[in-house]
Amino acid sequence: MFEPLTARAMYSEISFPLTHRHASQNNDLKTKQNQQKKHLCQCVFTEWQQTVNKTLLFLNVLVFDTFFQTSIAQQIIKV
């Protein structure tokens, strides 16, 4: 029927699945940490991108407003 397991066979039956499971859990943890890092980087980049966009919009408005006021002033002076 069944052969009796030697101590070595019992050791390998017990330890290798546990080692494999431990490595698998370790990989899952690393994967989860990498996903969290990517998410954090995406959040920081998105925040940075929004700040840059707001700054550029402000500068565009400032330049346009200055140009527009100068243009009106020139029109008034010509009249």
NORLINTA-V163608 format. One line per field, one symbol per residue. ss: DSSP state (a for helix, b for strand, c for the rest). phi: phi as a letter, one per 30 degrees, with the letter a starting at -180 (. if undefined). burial: + if it has 16 or more other C-alpha atoms within 10 Angstrom, else -. Layout:
ss = ???
phi = ???
burial = ???
This chain:
ss = ccccccaaaaaaaaaaaaaaaaaaaaaaaaaaaaaaaaaaaaaaaaaaaaaaaaaaaaaaaaaaaaaaaaaaaaaaaac
phi = .cddddddddddddddddddddddddddddddddddddddddddddddddddddddddddddddddddddddddddddd
burial = -------------------------------------------------------------------------------
